[in-house]
Amino acid sequence: MGVKPAIGRKSNKSPPIFSHEFVIQNHADIVSCVVMVFLVGLMVQSTSPIASLFISLHHNVSGVEPSRENPKGEPFSYEAGWKDSCAVFFYSLVCIVMHAILQEYFLDKISKKFHLSKSRLSSLNESGQLVVFHLVTLLWGGDAILREGFAFNISQLWDGYPNHPMSFLLKLWWIVQAAYWIHTLPELYFQRIKKDEWAGRIRQALIAFTFVALAYGFKFQRVGVSLVVLYSLAEFVSHAYRLNVILRGEREDFIEKFGRLVNGAVFVLVRLASLVLGVLTFYFGLAGAAPLLLRVGALSLLVSFQVYLMFNFISEAMKQRQESRQLALNRPKKEKKDKPKKEKVKKAPVEESDLPEVDQNTNKTLRQRQVAAAVKAK
């Protein structure tokens, strides 16, 4: 008869190979092996063309192959094409590996330190991953905007459309954006996300991937990177505020109130900036350069998305306010504690030597009378 493991202890037996538990526990190692197969294939001459289809960036329009030196000394330029889907697949595998590294070496250690509940642990994992992704998107995309000069010359967002070649870093940025939102779908299975949370996360991933695909496919990469950077700014602040609430608790102190104020202000400013940028680009800048139906459709989608985000933000704020009021009403009032009665302190007897001379003589007279009365009584 086998001995059962003690309660609270995990069995040392590893799960069967190719079982669900085995895949979930070792998914990072499995995907890393697949990535290594592509990298090794790139070094073998016979498989190098196939491996480079997934690893390298294609559709070079500068007239020189990236593997060779550019005789003019100019940077390589790229455009969108069907081969980019292969690169999106490969870099989505890389995103899965990076997701597992961040989860194991940072988020799991933070959760163990703070002893969070299951609901707070799920929120910590989600916001922890997204705050890093949006920070990278913000810094990388902001650097691309500064390098391309879009921030100082806004007319470059629409001048020369549709001939808008991309630099190497800008094209790789778009590939990583699409790859990240694709990798979030298998992560629902790998991270054991509850089924009731799947709908919201799938909807978020599909909306983000659709925006990236449309902006990239219809050659709106310049205005698209500007809009995504603005969106990532608001999301970074939002998830940073959410992490603060998760780790510190819902305490009504100065830090919590300041974070809430900054979150709301940045969210509103980003929505307004996105609408202004969209109107300038699609309504005025691209007039005559792009078909009217395409401009109206792009602007309509942008406005609808901003209204959707604003509606969700206001609804969530009202819900939180109602919950805080309900908690305040249900909170029992503190009963006034009866103040302990002060005990009367008996005065210490006063020494006769401390009394005035008149009182001393009076006391002597009283003692003499008491003694005389006692003698007569005998």
C-alpha positions in Angstrom: 0.0 0.0 0.0 1.5 3.3 -1.1 2.1 6.1 1.4 0.2 9.3 0.7 2.1 12.6 0.9 1.5 14.7 4.0 -1.1 17.4 3.8 0.4 20.7 2.6 3.4 19.0 1.0 3.8 18.6 -2.7 4.6 15.3 -4.2 8.1 15.0 -5.7 6.7 13.1 -8.7 6.8 15.1 -11.9 3.6 15.1 -14.0 3.5 12.8 -17.1 5.1 14.1 -20.3 2.7 15.9 -22.7 0.1 16.3 -19.9 -1.5 19.6 -19.3 0.3 20.1 -16.0 3.7 19.2 -17.6 3.1 21.8 -20.5 2.1 24.5 -18.0 5.0 24.0 -15.7 7.6 23.8 -18.5 6.1 26.0 -21.2 8.9 28.5 -21.0 11.6 25.8 -21.5 9.6 24.3 -24.3 9.2 27.6 -26.1 12.9 28.4 -25.5 13.8 25.2 -27.3 11.7 26.2 -30.3 13.4 29.6 -30.4 16.8 28.0 -30.3 15.8 25.8 -33.2 15.2 28.9 -35.3 18.5 30.5 -34.2 20.5 27.4 -34.9 18.8 27.1 -38.3 19.9 30.6 -39.1 23.6 29.4 -38.8 23.2 26.4 -41.1 23.4 27.3 -44.7 20.7 24.9 -45.9 18.1 26.1 -43.4 19.2 29.8 -43.2 16.7 31.1 -45.8 13.8 29.6 -43.9 15.0 30.7 -40.5 15.7 34.2 -41.7 12.2 34.4 -42.9 11.1 34.3 -39.2 13.9 36.2 -37.6 15.0 38.9 -40.0 13.0 41.9 -41.1 12.0 41.9 -44.8 10.5 44.2 -47.5 13.5 46.4 -47.6 12.9 49.4 -49.9 16.4 51.1 -49.6 17.7 49.1 -52.6 20.4 47.3 -50.6 20.2 44.0 -48.7 20.5 44.4 -44.9 23.3 41.8 -44.9 25.5 44.1 -47.0 26.9 47.5 -46.3 25.0 50.5 -47.6 27.4 52.3 -50.0 25.5 55.6 -49.6 25.8 55.5 -45.8 22.0 55.9 -45.4 19.9 53.8 -43.0 17.9 51.0 -44.3 14.2 51.6 -45.0 11.4 49.1 -44.9 7.7 48.8 -45.7 4.9 46.5 -44.7 4.5 43.1 -46.3 3.2 39.6 -46.0 6.5 38.2 -44.7 6.1 40.3 -41.5 3.5 37.7 -40.3 6.4 35.2 -40.0 8.4 37.6 -37.9 5.3 38.3 -35.7 5.0 34.5 -35.0 8.7 34.2 -34.0 8.7 37.3 -31.7 5.5 36.2 -30.1 7.5 33.1 -28.9 10.2 35.5 -27.6 7.4 37.4 -25.7 6.3 34.1 -24.0 9.8 33.5 -22.8 10.2 37.1 -21.5 6.8 36.8 -19.9 7.9 33.7 -17.9 11.2 35.4 -16.9 9.4 38.4 -15.5 6.8 36.3 -13.8 9.3 33.9 -12.1 12.1 36.3 -11.0 10.1 39.4 -10.1 6.3 39.0 -9.7 6.3 35.7 -7.9 8.9 37.0 -5.4 6.8 40.1 -4.8 3.6 38.0 -4.2 5.4 35.8 -1.7 6.6 38.8 0.2 3.2 40.5 0.5 1.1 37.3 0.9 -1.7 38.5 -1.4 -5.1 36.8 -1.9 -5.9 35.0 -5.1 -7.9 38.0 -6.6 -5.1 40.5 -5.7 -2.5 38.0 -7.0 -4.2 37.8 -10.4 -4.4 41.6 -10.5 -0.7 41.9 -9.6 0.4 39.5 -12.3 -1.7 41.3 -15.0 -0.7 44.8 -14.0 2.9 43.8 -13.4 3.2 42.4 -16.9 1.4 45.4 -18.5 3.3 48.1 -16.7 6.6 46.7 -18.0 5.2 46.3 -21.5 3.7 49.8 -21.7 6.9 51.3 -20.2 9.0 49.7 -23.0 6.5 50.8 -25.6 6.5 54.3 -24.3 10.4 54.6 -24.2 11.0 52.7 -27.5 8.2 54.5 -29.4 9.1 57.9 -27.9 12.7 57.4 -29.1 11.4 56.5 -32.6 9.2 59.6 -32.7 12.2 61.8 -31.7 14.5 60.2 -34.2 12.1 60.5 -37.0 11.3 64.2 -36.1 7.5 63.7 -35.8 7.4 65.6 -32.5 9.0 68.8 -33.9 7.3 68.7 -37.3 3.8 67.3 -37.0 3.2 67.6 -40.8 5.5 64.6 -41.3 2.7 62.4 -40.0 0.9 62.9 -43.4 3.3 64.4 -45.8 4.2 62.0 -48.6 1.4 59.4 -47.8 1.3 56.6 -48.7 5.1 56.4 -49.3 6.1 56.2 -45.6 9.1 53.9 -45.3 10.1 52.8 -41.8 13.5 52.6 -40.2 14.7 49.3 -38.8 13.8 50.2 -35.2 10.4 51.5 -36.0 9.5 48.4 -38.0 10.7 46.1 -35.3 8.7 48.2 -32.8 5.5 47.4 -34.8 6.4 43.7 -35.1 6.9 43.5 -31.3 3.6 45.3 -30.7 1.6 42.7 -32.8 3.6 39.8 -31.3 2.9 40.9 -27.7 -0.9 41.0 -28.0 -0.9 37.6 -29.8 1.2 36.0 -27.1 -1.4 37.1 -24.4 -3.9 34.5 -25.8 -1.8 31.3 -25.0 -0.8 33.0 -21.7 -4.4 32.6 -20.5 -3.7 28.8 -20.5 -0.1 28.9 -19.3 -0.8 31.2 -16.4 -4.0 29.4 -15.3 -6.2 32.4 -15.7 -9.7 31.9 -14.4 -12.3 31.4 -17.1 -14.4 34.3 -15.9 -11.5 36.7 -16.7 -10.9 35.3 -20.2 -13.5 37.4 -21.9 -12.1 40.8 -20.8 -8.5 39.9 -21.5 -9.3 38.4 -25.0 -11.3 41.5 -25.9 -8.5 43.8 -24.8 -5.9 41.7 -26.8 -8.1 41.6 -30.0 -8.9 45.3 -29.9 -5.2 46.2 -29.5 -4.0 43.8 -32.2 -6.7 45.0 -34.6 -5.6 48.6 -34.1 -1.9 47.6 -34.7 -2.8 45.5 -37.8 -5.0 48.2 -39.4 -2.5 51.1 -38.7 0.4 48.9 -40.0 -1.4 47.5 -43.0 -2.9 50.8 -44.2 0.4 52.6 -43.9 -0.6 54.8 -41.0 2.6 53.8 -39.1 3.6 57.4 -38.3 0.4 58.6 -36.8 -0.1 55.1 -35.4 3.1 55.1 -33.3 2.1 58.5 -31.9 -1.3 57.3 -30.9 0.1 54.1 -29.4 2.7 56.0 -27.4 -0.1 58.3 -26.0 -2.2 55.2 -25.1 0.8 53.5 -23.4 1.4 56.6 -21.3 -2.1 56.5 -19.9 -1.9 52.7 -19.4 1.4 52.9 -17.7 0.2 55.4 -15.2 -3.1 53.4 -14.7 -1.3 50.1 -14.0 1.3 51.8 -11.8 -1.5 53.3 -9.7 -3.3 49.9 -9.6 -0.1 48.2 -8.4 0.2 50.8 -5.6 -3.4 50.0 -4.5 -2.7 46.2 -4.6 0.5 46.3 -2.6 -0.4 49.1 -0.1 -4.1 48.3 0.3 -7.0 50.7 -0.1 -5.8 53.3 2.4 -7.1 56.8 2.0 -3.8 58.6 2.5 -2.0 61.4 0.5 -0.2 58.9 -1.8 -3.4 57.2 -2.8 -5.3 60.5 -3.4 -2.4 61.9 -5.4 -2.1 58.8 -7.5 -5.8 58.8 -8.2 -5.6 62.5 -9.2 -2.6 61.9 -11.5 -4.2 58.8 -13.1 -7.4 60.7 -13.9 -5.7 63.8 -15.2 -3.3 61.8 -17.5 -6.2 59.7 -18.8 -8.3 62.7 -19.8 -5.4 64.6 -21.3 -4.4 61.5 -23.4 -7.9 61.1 -24.7 -8.1 64.7 -25.7 -4.6 64.6 -27.3 -5.5 61.5 -29.2 -8.7 63.1 -30.6 -6.9 66.3 -31.6 -4.1 64.3 -33.3 -6.6 62.1 -35.1 -8.6 65.0 -36.4 -5.5 66.9 -37.6 -4.2 63.8 -39.4 -7.2 62.1 -40.9 -9.5 65.1 -41.5 -7.1 67.8 -42.5 -3.6 66.4 -43.2 -4.6 63.4 -45.4 -7.3 65.4 -47.3 -6.7 64.6 -51.0 -3.9 62.1 -50.2 -6.0 59.2 -48.9 -9.5 58.1 -50.1 -12.4 59.8 -48.2 -13.9 56.5 -47.1 -10.6 55.4 -45.6 -10.1 58.7 -43.7 -13.7 58.7 -42.4 -13.5 55.1 -41.3 -10.1 55.5 -39.5 -11.3 58.7 -37.8 -14.6 57.0 -36.8 -12.8 54.0 -35.3 -10.4 56.3 -33.4 -13.3 58.5 -32.0 -15.3 55.4 -31.0 -12.4 53.8 -29.2 -11.7 57.0 -27.2 -15.4 57.3 -26.3 -15.4 53.6 -25.3 -12.3 54.1 -23.0 -13.8 57.3 -21.5 -17.1 55.5 -20.8 -15.4 52.6 -19.1 -13.2 55.0 -17.0 -16.2 57.0 -15.8 -18.3 53.9 -15.1 -15.4 52.4 -13.0 -14.9 55.7 -11.1 -18.6 55.8 -10.2 -18.6 52.2 -9.2 -15.6 52.7 -6.9 -17.3 55.8 -5.4 -20.5 53.9 -4.7 -18.6 51.0 -3.1 -16.6 53.4 -0.8 -19.9 55.1 0.3 -21.5 51.7 0.9 -18.5 50.7 3.0 -18.7 53.9 5.0 -22.4 53.4 5.7 -22.0 49.8 6.7 -19.1 50.6 9.0 -20.2 50.4 12.6 -20.0 53.6 14.5 -17.5 53.7 17.3 -19.2 53.7 20.7 -18.1 56.4 23.0 -16.2 55.0 25.8 -17.1 56.0 29.3 -14.4 58.0 30.8 -13.2 56.4 34.0 -14.2 58.2 37.0 -11.4 59.9 38.8 -10.9 58.4 42.2 -10.9 60.9 45.0 -7.4 61.0 46.4 -7.3 61.3 50.1 -5.3 64.2 51.2 -2.3 63.3 53.2 -2.4 64.4 56.8 -0.7 67.7 57.4 2.0 67.7 60.0 1.4 70.0 63.0 4.7 71.7 62.5 3.5 72.9 59.0 0.5 74.7 60.5 0.5 78.4 61.5 1.3 79.2 65.2 -2.4 80.0 65.9 -3.6 76.7 64.7 -0.9 74.9 66.7 -2.1 76.6 69.9 -5.7 75.7 69.2 -4.7 72.0 68.7 -2.8 72.0 72.0 -5.9 73.5 73.8 -8.2 70.8 72.3 -5.8 68.0 73.4 -5.7 69.4 76.9 -9.4 69.5 77.2 -9.7 66.0 75.8 -7.2 64.8 78.4 -9.1 66.6 81.3 -12.4 65.1 80.2 -10.9 61.6 80.2 -9.5 62.1 83.7 -12.9 63.2 85.1 -14.6 60.3 83.5 -12.4 57.9 85.3 
